[in-house]
Amino acid sequence: MSIPENLRYTREHEWVSGDEVVTIGVTAFAADSLGDVVYVQLPDVGDQVTAGEVCGEIESTKSVSDLYSPVTGEVVEVNQSVVDKPETVNADPYDAGWLLRVRASSVPELLAADAYAALIQEG
């Protein structure tokens, strides 16, 4: 399973890239665990999100899962193509399947790729 070295990760299986404006998505592990994603609800541009709090929802054929914001800040962009085609999350979670971009005012400590790999191996 792919775990890009250049990204940082949360224990809730989200990935983060960037510093001031961060791009957020869910990991391949999360996408595989969810099954076929059929609906994605994201916050609106201009909304404030808080690290560790729910900011959206991902619905699959298996279940509905909350999306937790890995950072605190203002939403500056959402990936409308994922809203229109939720299956993109399964097909390309680290590129075309990104979810939102946030101008971060606070970024908590996140996991490096090797620490995230160890986390998912623990189960």
CORSUL-V429895 format. One line per field, one symbol per residue. phi: phi as a letter, one per 30 degrees, with the letter a starting at -180 (. if undefined). psi: psi as a letter, one per 40 degrees, with the letter a starting at -180 (. if undefined). burial: I if it has 16 or more other ideal C-beta (glycine too) atoms within 10 Angstrom, else O. A space follows every 50 residues. Layout:
BEGIN
phi = ???
psi = ???
burial = ???
END
This chain:
BEGIN
phi = .dbeddccbcdciccbbjbdcccbacddddddddiddcabcbddejdcbb eicdbabbcbdcacbdccddbclcdcabddddddbeddeddadcbdceca bbddcabddcddedddedddddi
psi = hhghdeiiiieefiihiicdhihhaiidddddddahhehhhiiiheihih heiheaihhiedihiihhheihahheiigdddddgdeddddgdecdeidi hhhhehhihiiidddddddddd.
burial = OOIOOOIIIIOOIIIIIOOOOIIIIIIIIIIOOIOOIOOIOIIOOOIOIO IOOOIIOIIIOOOOIOIIIIIIIIIOOIIOOIOOOIOIIIOOIIOOIIII IIOIOOIOOIIOIOOIOOOIOOO
END
